[in-house]
Amino acid sequence: MRQTQLFRVLLFLALCTTLVMTTSQTDHSATTGINDKVAHILTFILLGLLTQQAFPHLRKNWRSYAWLLAYGLGIELIQYFIPQRSFSLLDLAADATGLLIAYALMLSIGQATRAR
């Protein structure tokens, strides 16, 4: 299996896991002990980095992360209809923050490798 194919499978699994965890009625932040906004940021850093590896030709195109932010918006819309869950613009902002961090990491790593 090629490396990009492996990362595409990992990205798909991460997207599925995120969807299941965020649309269940269980509050996972209580069981993991991780603050909700921190969990959103970390999740979307991971999704952003996996996207960069799964689709290397899109690495420098920040717009390629727009679909991940749309995914986050979709999750928030689904949560609006789930008891014990709610739509949150702050969660969406945390998702965007995670994506910005992933993009900045990619730029920093790219600059560091070119400097060698």
N, C-alpha and C positions, 0 to 999 in steps of 0.2 A: 504494500500500500504506500503510495507516495505521501510525502509529508503534508502537502496541502489537503489531500483527501482525509488524512487522519485528523487534521485540525477542523475540517468541515464536519466530520462525525462528532468530534468533541464539542463544537459550537452547537450543533443540533441537540446533543444531549443536555448541554447547559441551558439552552433555551427551553427545552421541555421540562427540565427540573425546576427552573425558575417559574415557569407557568404553573406547574402543579403546586409548588410551595406557596405561591402568592395568591392562588385562587382557592386554596383549602380554607376551611373555617378555623383551622388551628392557628394560633398566633405563635409562629416559630421563634420570634425574638425573645419570648419568655423562656423557651426551652434552651436556646443557644446562649443567652446572656449577652447577645450583641445588640447594641442600639439599632433601632429600625433604620435610621438615616445612614448610619455607617454600613449596615447590611446592603442598603440600596447602592451606595457608592462602590463598595467592594464587588458586588455582583456585576455592576455595569463596567467596572474596570476589567474584570475577567471577560465579560462578553466582548468588550472593545478589543482587548488583546487577542482573544481567540479569532475575532473577525479579521484582524490584521494578518494573522498567520494563515487563516483559511483562504483569504483573498488578497495575496501580496500585491497584486497589480493595483489595488485600491488604497494602499497604505497612506499615500500622501494626499488623498482626496478626503477631506474632513466631512464632506457631504455624504460619504458612504456610511457614516454613523447615524444619519438621519433615520434610517429604517430601524435602528436599535432604539432610538428615542421614540419613534412611532410605536414600537413594540411595548415600551414602558407605558406610553399613553394608553394603549390597548388594555394592558393589565389594569391600569387605574380605572378605566371604564368598566371592565368586568367586575372589579371589586366594588363598584358602586351598587351592584345588584346582589352582592353576597352579604348575608347577615354576619355581623361582627367584623365586617370590613368596610372601608369607605374610600371614596375618591380623594386623593390628596395631591395638591399642586406642589407641596413640599417634597413628597416622594419623587415626583417627576423632576423637580430641581436637583434632588440628590442623584437621580439617574443621569441627568445631564452633566453633573459634576464628575461622576465616575467616567463618563465618556470623554470629557475634556482631559482628565488625568491620563487616561489610556492614550489619547492622541499626543499629549505632551511627552509621555514616556517614549512613544514611538519616535517622535522627532528627536528627543535627547539621545536615544540609542543610535539612531541614524547618524547624528552629528558625531558621536563618539567613535563610531566605526569608521567614518570617513576621515577622521583626524589621525588615525593610525598610519 
